[in-house]
Amino acid sequence: MEYTIENGAHRGKAFKVYGGLEIVKPGQTRTLKLSEE
């Protein structure tokens, strides 16, 4: 399953993804694959 995540916070956010962790930096928009389908 893929999600588009926009981080409007002042800190980076970490998300569990298939195969590890992804960090979305402040002001960044990323599309993450959160699980294997």
Secondary structure, DSSP 4 states (H G I P E B T S, - for coil): -EEEEE--SSS-EEEEETTEEEEE-TT-EEEEE-S--
